Amino acid sequence: MISDHIPDEITILAFRYLMDEHDLGKQIFQVDKADHKANGMAIQQGTIIDGILIPALSDTSTRTKPE
């Protein structure tokens, strides 16, 4: 059964703490960023959610509006 292969909440939380302890989130993001750059794409900022990179909106509050 597939549910036998899905980690439980405690396992996922332990993995998250281990990643945080070793600062692996930043390292993973840097590797992915370098891979995208090698393929002609750029990532400025992003958020890892459920193992998926999504684009982050840039801060528009400091941009001047055209007159």
Buried (B, 14 or more C-beta within 10 A) or exposed (E): EEEEEEEEEEEEEEEEEEBEEEEEEEEBBEEBBEEBEEEEEEBEEBEBEEEEBEEEEEEEEEEEEEE
